[in-house]
Amino acid sequence: MISFLASAVLFFVFIGSGCGQNQGGEPTKYQSQAGLEKLTMQGGQASPDNPRFFSARNFTSGTSVAKDIDSIIRPVLVKTFKDTKLISAKGPEAPRIDGEVVEDRLIYSVKPILILSDGDKLHAAFRAAGFPTSPRLGSKPQHGRKNVMMSFFRSTSLRGYSFEINVDIAKQQIEVMSYKLGSKYDRLM
């Protein structure tokens, strides 16, 4: 009786273990180690390109102010990230509760996948291009969990601008907001 019980337990252990079947956790068997390494390399590499960049179409804004903003922002983005597309441009928005007015909002997509350190890289690129920082967000980039924000002033032959730039890692986009000049946030210091 004990031998029957012991053999039954061994039978169920043997059946329950899968009899040597691949459970999905084991790598596929290859005749050479080179084939296994090639499979591992292919599966482990993430594409360095932003999929949103390829699905977006390059938007052309019709307003002269949005074109002016694009003409000073895009060269810095192109120098920093190479391929850049303007994917959205919106005109003036209703005033906020605190009186702030976003005059224009431009959204860009860049080819490489954005990571948080790209915010610091972009901030340095704007500073190198001669953009003075604004007291709106301070002289250094502001880091969040999924974004990096910065603020700058810039003047063109058309007019002066107060920019807030958000490098959004979650949405894989760069948002540029142009605020109405004379804001209390631009005069904090």
ABEGO torsion letter per residue (X at the ends): XAAAAAAAAAAAAAAAAGGGBBAGABBBBBABAAAAAAAAAAAABBBABBAAAAABBBBBBABAAAAAAAAAAAAAAAAAAGBBBBABBBBBBBBBAAGBBBABBBBBBBABBBBAAAAAAAAAAAAAAGBBBBAAAEABBBBBAABBBBBBBBBBAABBBBBBBBBBAAAGBBBBBBBBBGBAAAAAX
